[in-house]
Amino acid sequence: MFYEEQILKNKEQTIAAMFQYCRDFAADLAELGLDKLGLYDFFDFVRAIPYRLDREGREVLARPRHIVKFKSLGMDCKKKSILCGCYFLINNYQWRFCVSSTRPDGEYHHIFPQVFLNDRWLNFDATYKHFYPFQSKKLTAAKIFYP
């Protein structure tokens, strides 16, 4: 398997790399037939991938082809967000990433995509099995990033 290592020094570099993965590898979804799923079916597909944190001190990004191929290993919020970003891109949705916190100190620890539907931005966070499409969130901090 081919892999590339990059040193990502901060969240802005990581998010820029995530957007680049979406632009470069959205076609992976078409190769896998996932681009034709409806919005809710796609959410369920991503949500069914087990959640698994990256190893301490490492931020791992992956292209959709590898995320799906190795989904049984589990994926974190970054990789699930990349899958969703690719889906939105290939299906011509307006979308963005939201970096967020639920911690009292407001320290950022999570990323999820949002999609623009019916004239408003809606959460599309498929990170955990108990999440559902467009679920509202109680956040202590949030920062929005556009593709």
N, C-alpha and C positions, 0 to 999 in steps of 0.2 A: 504494500500500500504506500502511495506517495504521501508525504507530508512535508510541511514547511513550518519552520519555527520563526517567529517574529517576537521581538521584545516589545510588549505593549506597556507603556509606562503609566498610563492613566485611563480613566473611564472613557474620555473623549477619543483616544486612539482605539480602544477596544470597540466602541460603537461605530467609529468610522470603518474599521475592518469588517464589522458585521454588515454594514450597508454595502460594502464592496463585495462581500460574499453573496449577498442577495442579488446584486447586479450581475455578477460574474456567473452564478450558478443556478439562477431561477429555472433555466431550461432543464435542469435535473428533474424537476417535478413533472414535466411533460414526458420525459423518458420513463419515469416511474408510473405514469398515468394518474398522478395525484392532482394535477392541475384541473382535471375534469370533475373532481368531487365538488359537491355543493359546500357552501360556507360552513354549515353545521356539521356535515360529515367530515370535512377537513379538520375542524376543531376536535371532533371526537377521535380522529386518527392521531393527532398530535398529543392530545390529553392521555391517550392510552399508552404512550411511551413512558416507561417508568422514569421517575425523577431520580437523578443521581448528581451530586455535586462533583465538580472538578476536584482533583487533588489539591490539598493546601498549597498555596503559593503559585498555582498554575491557572491560567485562563486558557481554556481550549475552545477553539472555534472549529467548525467543520462544515463542509458543503452538504447539501441535502442528500445526495447519493450515499454518502457515508453515514449520515445521521440515521437514515432509514435502514441501511444495510446492517448497522450495528445497534439498532434501537433496543435490542434485548439487554444491552449493557446499561441502558439508562442514559438520559440526557438532562442537562441543566437548563435554566431559563434562557441562557444565551443561545444555545443550539435550537431550542424550541422556538424562540423568537425569530431566528434565521429562517427556519422552515416556514413560519407564518409570513414573514416579509417576502419570501420568494413567491408564495401563493398569491399574496396581494399584488405583487409586481406583475406576475404573469397573467393575472386576471383583471388588471387595470383598475384596482381599487386605490383610493387615496389612503395612505397609512403613515404611521410614524412609530417610533419607539419611545416608551416612557421609562425612565430610570427612577426608581422609587425607594421609599423607606416606610416601614411601619414601626420603626424603633422610636422610642421617646427622644433620643438624641438626634434624630433625623439623618443618621448616616445611611447613605445609599447602599443597598444590598440586593436589589432585584431589578430586572428589566423585563418588560412585556410589550407586545405591540398593541396599537390602537388602530381602528379602522373607521373611516368616515362614512357613515350611513345615515340616511334620513336627516341630513343637515346637522349632524353632531358627531363628535368623536366618542367611540365606544371601546371599552376594554375588550381585548381578545386574548386573554391570558390563559393559555392551556398548560401551564406549568405543572399543576397538580391534578390528580384524578377527581377531586371534589370541586374543582372550579367549573364554571359554566360560561357560555358565551355572553358577553356584554355585562358581566357581573360588576357591580359597583364596588369600590374599594375605599377603605378608610386609611388614608396615607398621612404620614407626618411630614413628608417631603416628596417632591416630584420635580423632574426636569425632563422636558420634551426635546427630542431630536428628530429632525426630518431627513428623509433620504436625499 
